[in-house]
Structure formats: structure tokens, C-alpha cells
Amino acid sequence: MESDRPMKNAYIERKIGSMRRELLNAYIFHRLSEVWAVSEQWCIDYNTERPIRLWDIYRSWRMRICITKS
């Protein structure tokens, strides 16, 4: 990681924090294979589904603003 770009560290810390809260603290694992399976599904959700949901929330928020302004 480049030391002259502190924002890169912020993105990494955010993802690590999200993973800790939503995955590691939410489940009790008994085997390493369980960790791999659940974390793989979490990564798919984090990288594909979450941005789509956030975009839908943003669009509905923008639409409400446009309706209130009219």
C-alpha cells in the first residue's frame, strides 16, 4: 500500500470492519470449512448485491427530492 494515499487504507479498514461486524461477529463457526463457505457468500453479496441495493436506495432518495421540489 502506498503511504502517500491514506484513503486507500480507509477503504480497506471499512471492508474489514464490515466483514467483522456482519460475518465474524454474527456467526459461531465450528469448522474452518464453515468459515470459507459463509465468507465466500458474504463476499459475493458485498461485491455484487450490495452496490445494486445502495443504487436503488439512492435513486428512490433522489426521486423523493425531485417530487418534493416540484
C-alpha positions as CSV (number, residue, x, y, z in Angstrom):
1,M,0.0,0.0,0.0
2,E,1.3,3.4,-0.9
3,S,1.9,5.6,2.2
4,D,1.0,8.8,0.3
5,R,-2.6,7.6,-0.2
6,P,-4.3,7.5,3.2
7,M,-7.8,7.0,1.6
8,K,-6.7,3.5,0.4
9,N,-6.3,2.5,4.0
10,A,-9.8,3.9,4.8
11,Y,-11.4,1.7,2.2
12,I,-9.6,-1.4,3.4
13,E,-10.5,-0.6,7.0
14,R,-14.1,-0.2,6.1
15,K,-14.3,-3.5,4.4
16,I,-12.5,-5.3,7.3
17,G,-14.9,-3.6,9.8
18,S,-17.9,-4.6,7.7
19,M,-16.7,-8.2,7.5
20,R,-16.0,-8.3,11.2
21,R,-19.5,-7.0,12.1
22,E,-21.6,-8.7,9.5
23,L,-19.8,-12.0,9.3
24,L,-17.4,-12.9,12.1
25,N,-19.5,-11.5,14.9
26,A,-22.8,-12.7,13.5
27,Y,-22.0,-16.5,13.3
28,I,-20.5,-19.1,15.5
29,F,-18.2,-21.3,13.4
30,H,-17.2,-24.8,14.4
31,R,-15.1,-25.7,11.4
32,L,-12.8,-23.8,9.0
33,S,-14.9,-25.1,6.1
34,E,-17.9,-23.3,7.5
35,V,-15.9,-20.1,7.6
36,W,-14.9,-20.5,4.0
37,A,-18.4,-21.2,2.8
38,V,-20.1,-18.3,4.7
39,S,-17.3,-15.8,3.9
40,E,-17.4,-16.7,0.2
41,Q,-21.2,-16.0,0.1
42,W,-20.6,-12.8,2.1
43,C,-18.0,-11.6,-0.4
44,I,-20.4,-12.3,-3.3
45,D,-23.1,-10.3,-1.6
46,Y,-20.7,-7.5,-0.6
47,N,-19.3,-7.1,-4.1
48,T,-22.4,-7.7,-6.3
49,E,-25.7,-7.3,-4.4
50,R,-24.9,-4.5,-2.0
51,P,-23.9,-1.9,-4.6
52,I,-27.1,-2.7,-6.5
53,R,-29.2,-2.2,-3.4
54,L,-27.4,1.0,-2.5
55,W,-28.0,2.3,-6.0
56,D,-31.8,1.6,-5.7
57,I,-31.9,3.4,-2.3
58,Y,-30.0,6.4,-3.9
59,R,-32.4,6.5,-6.8
60,S,-35.5,6.4,-4.6
61,W,-34.0,9.1,-2.4
62,R,-33.3,11.3,-5.4
63,M,-36.8,10.8,-6.7
64,R,-38.3,11.9,-3.4
65,I,-36.2,15.1,-3.5
66,C,-37.4,15.8,-7.1
67,I,-41.0,15.2,-6.1
68,T,-40.8,17.5,-3.1
69,K,-39.2,20.2,-5.2
70,S,-42.0,20.2,-7.7
